[in-house]
Amino acid sequence: MNPLLSRLHPYPFERLRELSAGIVPSKDHAPIGLGIGEPRHATPALVEEALVRALPGLSVYPATAGEPALRDAFAGWLQRRYGVTVDPLTQTLPVNGSREALFAFAQVVIDPTRPGATVVCPNPFYQIYEGAALLAGAQTAFANSDPARNFAADWARIDADTWSRTQLLYVCSPGNPTGAVMPLDEWRTLFELSDRHGFVIASDECYSEIYFRDEPPLGALQAAKALGRDDFRNLVAFTSLSKRSNVPGLRSGFVAGDARLLKAFLLYRTYHGSAMSLPVQRASLAAWGDEAHVVSNRDLYRSKFAQVMPLLADVLDVRLPDAGFYLWAGVPGGDDVGFAMQLLAQYNVSVLPGSLLARQAQGLNPGAGRIRMALVAPVDACVEAAQRIRRFTLSSQP
């Protein structure tokens, strides 16, 4: 067996299952799940129809690089969304969802033969970042979130010696679980650090199309262009249809950025056997070419947050995120695990304890005392869950 497998931590949902194994939820309430960030809105009909029409494509092997028309669609969407121009043939690649791509990318970038090979991650973070780093033979370093900055990662917590050993930096904007969006000045700082130390930046942007203000979140390639980095050196952005178009089962997204890095990534993917099937490519082409369903999807999330926030604002430490579909809430007493377990037992609402999404770093676990709520259920269910959480919180106070 690969000895590096022993370095992996249990996945947060596995730990949650273990913690809740002995709990019998109240039968007085139907279960409502806010723990897993799985989109549950209806899949757009245009995507389903395109998938069905393309089913004959299952009879042929797909190219790892994808069809030219699909890569043109990636480039077209980047131009419309961010005002960024890329060469679709050298600066984009289809991927089977951002999750597999974020993992695979580390296997391409990391050189484990260099002493102290390090991957820097925000903290709390999407657990794939850490697993990818450890299985690539690197060690991890964490930048804790800063409550004073809407829980954005505080990159100043990483010292100069760690930056000097860093080969890959994962960023997530909008953030999971915090919902924080990185502003241009933060990108400027990270690009300067990348130039100084030579590390690659992987920008996870899968929540970019769910936002609550008039201005959409800034993207990595957009920030690079604004700062005169049109070659996107040492930068790759990762995006997905899962949240944008409510097709998590399609496993479809794309990466874009530095042509040199994507050439190496294509070589890896060719051997890894991660080509996207032709029916999925055709369905993806339909999804990237349509914005009407994205607007409707965003409006549904906005409606949920508008109704849920007033119910929770005076009982939990919670604020409207910059973007994404999570609420990152502080709980009374600071025991996130105890809060989640008692809520499940008494009101049959599942949430994810924040401490399971973070690591101890700089003397603390920045997820401790908070819970992550994924507002992915229908509006009525989210409102009902918020009402139960409110009753539970009020009844638990001395």
N, C-alpha and C positions, 0 to 999 in steps of 0.2 A: 504494500500500500504506500501511496505517496505520504511521506512523513509530515508534509506541510498541512495535510488535512487535520492533524491534531491541533493545529493552532487556531482553527476556526471556533468562534463563539456560537452558542446556540442562537438560532434565529429568533427575533422578538416574539413571533407568534407561537413558536414552539415553547418558549419560556412562559408565555401567557397561558397556553393550554396546561402546562404543568402546574402553574400557580392556581388555576381555577378548577383543577381536576376534581376536587372534593366538594365543590360548590353546587348546590341544587338551587337554581334560580326560582324565584317566586312564580307560582302558577297563576297568580292573579294578573299577570301582565304578559302579553305576547312579546317574544324576543325582538329587540331592535339592535342591530349591529352597527356601531360606529367605529369599530376597531380597525378594520382593513380598508385601505384606500383603493377599493375596486369600484370603478364607475358602474352605475346601475341604471343610467338613463337609456332610453331606447336607441338601438343602433339605427343610423340614418338609412332610409329605404334605398337611397341611391348607391350606398356602399354594398348592401345586400344584393341588389340587382346586378351590380357590376361583377360581384363575386360569382354569382350563379352563371351569368353569361360567359364567364371565363373558365368554367370548369373543364372544358376540353383541354385546357393548358396543363392539366395534371399528367398528360401523356408524354410530356417532354421534360428533360432536365433544364432547370433555369440556370442562367449565368449568375455567378456570384456578384458581378458588378451591377446587375439589374438591367432592365430594358432602357434604352436611351430616352424614351418618352417619359418614363418614371423619373429619371434623374433630371430631365428638363422641368418636370413638375416641381421637384424639390427647389430647383433654382428659381423658378417663377414665384413660388410661395415666399422664399427668402427675400426676393425683390419687393413683393407686395407688402410683406409684413414688416420688414426691417430696413428696406431701402438699400439692401446689400446685393452686390453683383458677384456671382461665383461662376466658375467654369464647371458645368454639370458633370463633365467627363473626368475631371481631375480633382475636383474639390467637393464632391458629394458621393455617398455610398448608401444603398439601402441596408437596413439592419432589421433583425427579427425582434423588434421592440428595443427600447433603450436599455432595459435591464441586461440582456445578454451582451449588448455592445459595450456598456460601461465595464462589465467584467472582462470581456475579451480584450478591450483596449489596453488594459494594464499588462496583459501578457505580452503585448507587442512593445510597449514603451519601456518597461522595467528591465534594467540590466542587473540581475542579482549578483553578478560577479564583482560589481563595484562595492567596496566596503561601505556599510551603513546605508544601503539603498533605502530610501524613505518615500512614503506616500503621505501627503498631508490631506486631511479631511476636516470639514466642519464638524462640530459636536454640539448637539445631536446630529445624526446623519442617517442616510439611507445605507443599510447594512451591507449592500453589495460592494460599496467602495472598500470597506475593510477586508471583506473576503477576497476581493480581486487582488488587493495588495499582498495579503499574506500568501495566497497561492502562487503569486508571481515571485515569491522569495524576498519580498521587501518587508520593512517594518512600517508602522503607522505612527503619525503624530497628529494631534487634534487641536483645532482652534475652537475654544469654547464660545458659545453664543453669548451675546451681551444684551441683557434685559433692557438696558438704557437705549439701545439702538434697535428696538423691535425684534430682539433676539437674532440679529444678524451675527455671523461669525466674526470674532475679533482676531484678525490675522496677526495683530501685533503681539499676540500671546506666543507666536512661534519665534524662537530665537534665531540669531544669525547662523549659528552652527547647524541647526536643523535645516534651515533653508539651503545651506551649502551642500547638504546630502540629499536634498529632495529631487526626485526625478519626475514625479507626477503630483499634481494638485487637482483634487476633485472640488468643484464648486457646484452648488445647487441653487439656482435662482430662476423663478421663485422657489423658496426653500421648503424642504420636507424635513421636519414637521412645522417649522416656524412661520412659513409664508412670507419671509423677508425677501425683498428684491434688492439686488446689488445696484447701487448708483454708479455713475460714470467715474467719480473720484476713486471708488473702491477698485474698479477695473484698472484704472491708471496705476494704482499701487501694485496690483498683482502683475500687471504687464512689466512694470519696472523690476520687480523681483524675479520674474521669469527671465528677463533679459540678463540680469546680473548673475543668476545661478544656473540658467540653462534648462530649467524644468518645463514640462509640458502641462498645459491646463486643459482639463476635461470639464466642459460646462454642461451640466445636466439641466435641461430646460423643458422637461416634460409637462410642467404645469403652466406654461407660458400663456395659454389662451383662456385661463380662468382668472379673471381679475375684476375688481370692484370700482375702480376709478376710470375716468375717461381716457387716460393715457395708458396704453398697454405696457407691460414690463419691458425694460431694456434687455436686449439679448447680447450675448458675448461677441458675435460677429459685428453687430451694430456698434457696440462700444469700441471694438478694434478699429472699425472704419472711422469713427468719430475722432479717434486718437492717431490717425494717419498710419494705421497698420493694415493696409489693404492686402498684404500677402498672408495675413492671419498666422504669422509664424508662431509655432509652438502652441497653437490653439485649435481645438476641435469642439464643436457644439453638438449635443445629442438631443434629439427631439423625437416625439412619438405621437401616434394617432390615438393611443389608448384613452387618454383623458380628453383630448381635443375633440375626438369624434365618437367617443363611447364605444370603442371596439377593442377592449383589452384582450379578447381572445384571438384577434387577428394577428397579434404579435408583429406589428409593423411600425417602423420609424425610419429615420435616416440620420446620418452624421454629415457634417460639413465643416470645412476649414482648411488647414495647412495641407497643401497637395502632397508634400513630402511624407507627412505622417499617414495620409490616407493611402498612398501607394503601398506603404509597408502594411497597413491594416488590411488592404485588399489581398495582399500576398498571404497573410495569416488566415484570412477568412476563406480563401480558396482551398487551403489544406484542411481547415477546420470543418468544412462542409456546411457553411451557414448561409447558403443561398436562399433567397425568398422565392416561394413558388409563384408561378405565373398568375394563377387566380388571385393570390394575395396582392401581387403587384398591380393588377388591373383594378382591384377594389381600392387599393391605396391611391392610385392615380385619380380615381373619382373623388375620394375624400379630400385630397390636397387641392383639388380644383374647385371646391365649393366652400363658401364661407357662411352661407345662410344657416346651415345646421349648427355651425360653431357659435353664431350669435344666439340662437335659440337655447343652446346648451348653457352658455354663459348666463343668460337671463334666468334660467332655472336655478343655478347656483346662487345668483344674486338674491332671488326671492327667498331661498332657504336662509341665507345669512341675515337678511333683513328681518325675518320673523324669529329666528333663533336668538340673535344677539340680545334683544331687549329682555328675553327670559333669563339669560345667564349673566348679564353684565353686572348685576348687583349681588350675585352669590358666588361667583368665581372671579379670579383675576384673569380677565380675558379681554382681548381687543380684536377689532377687525383686522385680518391679515392684509398684507399688501396684495397677495394673490394666492391662488391654490384653493383647495377645498377642505383644508384642515383648520380647526380651532386648536390653539396651543394654550391651554388654560391651567392656571395655578389653582391648586385645591386647598381648602382650609386645613390647617394642621400640617401640611407639607408631606403627608404620606400618600404618594401617588398610587402605590400598589394596594394599600389598604382601602383607599377610596374606590378604586376600580373593582376590587373584589366584593366590597359591601354593596356597591351600586348594582353589580350583577346579581347578587344574592337577593336583594330586596326589591329591585325594580326591573330586572331582566334587560338591562341596557349594558352592552359591552363597549368599553373604551380601552385604549392602549396606554398603560402607564409610561410616562415619559422617560423614566430611568432605564427602561428596556431599550430605548433608542439611542442611548449615549454611553460613553465610557468615562471612567474616572480619569480626569486630566486636570492639571494645575490645582490639585487638591480638592476637586469636587466633581460630582456628576451633574452637569448642567440640565439634565432632564428630570432630576429628582424634584418631586413636589409639583409636577405638572402632568397633565394627561393630553393625549392627542385624540381629537374627535374628528372623524372623517364624515362630512355631511354629504354622503353619497346616496343615501336612501331617498325615497320620494319625499316631497315637501311635508306632507302630513306626518310621515313617520319621524322626520327630523324634528318637527315641532313637538310631537308627542314625547320623543326622547328628551328634548330640552325641558319640557314640563316635569318629567319624572326626575331628571337631574336636579332641577330646582327644588322639588319637594324633598328629595333625599338630602340635599345639602342643608336646607333649612331645618329639617328634622334632626340632623346630626349635630347641629350647633348647640353648645351648652346653654 
